[in-house]
Amino acid sequence: MNSPVTKAVILARGLGSRMRAADPAAASTTDKAVETGAKGMIDVGRPFLDFVMSALADAGITDICLVIGPEHTIFREHYGNLETSRVKIDFAIQEKPLGTADAVSAAREFTGDDRFVVINSDNYYPAESLKALCQLPGAGLLGFNRTALVEQSNIPADRVNAFAIVDVDENGNLARILEKPEQSIIDDMGPEAPLSMNAWLFTKDIYAACDDITPSVRGELEIVDAVSLAKERGTEFAVVPVSVGVLDMSRRTDIAAVRAALESVEVEL
């Protein structure tokens, strides 16, 4: 029997270019968090990451690693001396923004041989979906229902249409991921095809795959490519279907809606 999943890695190294590029008049937040791309530190009543980590704790996670850049002192200033009762917060440094697979690799010492959750720092995933992910016996990912994302999130339909489609095989496992799908692919797969929002459960096998992939056409080491390679090598990724909303903090225009949605959510770290 597998040990319970108690570790999570949050990818917080992103450059936040979409957040900085947006119209500054769209929101009042123009502080250091926005300017440095540290979207998880944006104040939505309290830092957005507080809510993200509290949901992880609700799902049974006790140890969290923030993957940050060397310039992101704002994370250390807030979390380095924060008193917590449910989670222990560590840091891993991704020296250069080489891609999501490289970011995951930065947490290798933290995770060791244990299975671990990986999520984005600019998304708030409901605790019940994270708990379902943690209950898998091996590796896997959350597959989000398209309609629920549009109806229960702050994400407009046009942005949802750009999300990667998860192709699921007859056993409920990942067959392939179709990134940035054309409308013809969306139509062909149908509205019930689940979507990926980069909520993963990995085994230590992912690290060998991260080491062996080459940069994508974008010049980055992509975690999706590492997943594909790990799958070729025999790792199955179970897809957990979930019909819930996810709060997205990609743009300045998201801040007000996220703040309103989290206004009544209690946080305990």
N, C-alpha and C positions, 0 to 999 in steps of 0.2 A: 504493500500500500504506500502511495506517495505521501510525503510529508506535506502538511498544510503550507500554502503559499503565504509568506509573511513579508516578502520584499517587493518593493516597487521602485522603478527607475523613471524619473520624470525628465523628459528632454526639454531643457530650458535654455539651450545654447543658441536658439534661432536669432536671426538678425533683425526680425521685426520690420522688414522693409515695407510691407503693406501698411503696417500701423503708422510708420513715420511718413509715408508718402501721401496718406490721406489728407483731406482738407482739415487743417487745425481748427477751423471754426465748427467742425462737426461735433466736437466735444471739448469740455473744459480741461481735460487732463493733458497737460503738456509737460509733465514732470520728468524726472530722470528715468523712470521706468519706460516711458514711451521713447525717449530719445536714445536710450541704449539698447532698445529692442527687448528689454526684460518684461515681456507682456504679463507674465505671471505675477509681477509686483504691482500692477495697476490697482489703484484703490477703488474698490467697488463696495465701500463700507468698511472693508479691511482688505489686505492684499488678496487678489484673486486666488493665488496659490493656497491660501489658508483654507478656502472652500474645497479646492481640489484634493488637498491632503486629508481633510476631515472626512471626505467621502471614501478615500482609500482606507482610512482607519475604520470607518463603519463596515467596510468589506472584509476586515480582518488583517489588514496590513499593519505591521508594527515597525518596519524599518524602511525608510525612504531615502533615496539618493537623488539629489538634484545634479544633473549634468549641466554645467555652466561654462562660460568662457572665462579666460583669465581677467577680462575687464569687468566682469559682472560682480563687483564688490557689493552691490546693493542686496544680493541674495544673502551673502555672508553677514552683512550688517544686521539684517532682520532675523534670519534663522540661526545664525551661529551661536547666539546667546539666549535664544528664546526658550523659556521653560515650557516643557510639554509633558503630558501625562499618558498619552496613548501611542505616540510615535517618536522614534529616534531619527533625526535628520542628519544625513551625511552629504558630502559634496564630492563630485568627480569633475576634473577639468578636461574639457575638450579644447586642446590648444588652438586648433584652427577649425573653422566651420567647413569641414570636408564632407558633411552629409550625415544622414540619420544613422547609417550603419556604423560610421566612425564614432558617433555620439554614444550609441549603445556599447560599443567596445570600451569606451572610457570608463564604464561602470564594472568592468570585469572583476576587479579586486573586491568590490562591494558585494557582488552576487555570489562569487565563488562557484560551488557546484549546485547551488539551489536554483529552483525554478523562480521566475520573477516576472512581474507585470511591467510593461512599458507603455507609457501614455505621453501625450503632448502636454505641455505646460499651459497652452492657451485654450484648452477644452475642459469643461466641467462635465464629467461622466457621472450619471446617477449611481449611487452606491449599490443598488440592487443589481445593476448590470455588471459592475466590477466584481461583486460577490459571485455571480454566476460564472464569470470568467475564471476566478480563482478555484472554483470547484471542479474544473476539468482535471482529468487524470494525467494529462501530458501537456503538450503545447496547443495553442489555439489563438483565436481572435474573436472579437465581437463583430457580428454582422448586423448592421442597423437597418431597420425597415424604413424605406424611403418616405412613405406617407407620414409616419410618426415623426421623422426628423423635420419635415416641413411644418407639420401642425404643432409640434411640441417644443420646437427649438426657436432660437432667434435667427436661424439661418434661412434666407430666402431660397426659393426653389431653384433659381438659376445657379446659385452656389452649390446647392445639393447636387445638381446635375453634373457638376465637375468632379464629384467625389468618385473614388475608385470603386468599381463594381466587383463583388466577390462572387466568383463562380464556384458553386458548391457541388461536390460529386454525390453519388448515390448513397454514400456512407455518412454524409454530413460533414465531410472534410473539405478543406480548401483544394480546389482544382487549379485555379489560377486567379490572379488579380488583374483587372483591366483598368489601368490608370488613365485618367483624363479621357473618358470614353466619348467618342463621337455620338451624335444623336441616333445614328443608325444602330449603333451597338446597344444604346439604352433601349431603343424600341425592340431590338431583337431579344435582349435578355428579359425584358418585361418589367413591370413595376414592382413585382415581388422579389426581384433579385436583391440580396442584401448589399449594403454599402460598407466600406471600411472607413473608420475614423481613427485609425492608428492606435487601437487599444489591443495590445498583444499580451500573450502569456508565452514566455520562452523557457526552454531548457538551455543548459550550458552549450549544447550543440550549435546554437546560433553564432557563437563566437568564431568557430572555425570557418563558418560560411562568411561572416563579416570580413575575416582575414583574406579570403580567397576571391572575393568579387573584384571587378574592375569598375572604374568610374562610368556612370551612365552618360547619356548624351548631354546631360546638363553639367557634366563634369564633377558629379558628386557620387559618393558611396552610399547607395540607397538601401534602406532596410528591407524594402520589398524585394530587391534583387537578392539579398542575403536569405530571405525567407524562401524564395524560389530555389536557390541553390541547396539550402538545407532540405527542402522537400525532395529534390532530385536525389539527395543522399539518403533518403529514407525517413526523415522526420515528418510525421503527419500533423497537420494543424486543424484541429476541430473548430468548426464555426458555430458560435453560440448566437442563435437568432434573438434579437432584442427589439422591442417596439417601444422605444423611449426617445425623449428629446435629449440633445446635448447642447450646452451653451458654448458658443464659439467667440473667442476674443481675438479675432484676426485683424480687425480694423477699428479705427477710432469710433466709427459709427455704431459699433457693437457695444460700447461701454455702457451707455445709458440703459439699454435693454437688459444687459447682463446684471447690472446693479439692481434693477427693478425685480428681476427674477430671483435674485438671491437675498432679497431684503428680509425675508422671514426665515431663512435657513440658518440653523444654529451651527456653530463651529466649535469643535473640541479637538485639539491636537494632542 
